[in-house]
């Protein structure tokens, strides 16, 4: 998602100034408290490792989610995706396959995360029968026209956010860990707030090179799945246009039996050869006991 999409060159200076003042005063904008000067005992890299592990508890995960996008003109679009993740020897792999709408059906996206290395991303675009490597600024492009980027849906922080400042902040009476990354791509900085008890992200704030907060993500509706806390809803909001996308998990299974061969090589490349479904239907997933049941967090 390009910063120029949010602030076209033709925008009058006065309007930009007004938007900047409004964003600074916005209740959702991050404000550090007196506790912000305190330094966490853990480094940014350690907190990111904890957060990534909290977003992939156990060894594997299969989920189905719905993304609703509310445009600035009031229109609503919906996408349904299947997601599978697995982790072994410090390496995690994520597969995303689009089920609906029809125009996006069959799009496949694969992310490989290795410790201390940039995320590797591939996308199979069925409409043009093209395999595309998602690198550089492309990874911040919008996914299927939603407010989520390819980078967001990896559910793993990019290597650039493993460095930077770490501090404690107070938010509505809660003490959270705040990580502030150094600049990368067109971000002047990215600020991530983490619940220190669960290691789950609470919010992520994106600032452009002019220092304006133009985008944010929130993680909420935390529920317990097989005893593990997990966010049931993720929201991506464009602070300049008001457009937002809401991802809601309809089902989640942890520690399921995903055939190893699905991740032995690029699943997207196998799709080119076989045309088979990457992620099994929910009915075919062997979930242990009632682990698939989502219950409100204690």
Order of alpha helices (4+ residues) and beta strands (2+ residues): alpha-alpha-alpha-beta-beta-beta-beta-beta-beta-beta-beta-beta-beta-beta-beta-beta-alpha-alpha-beta
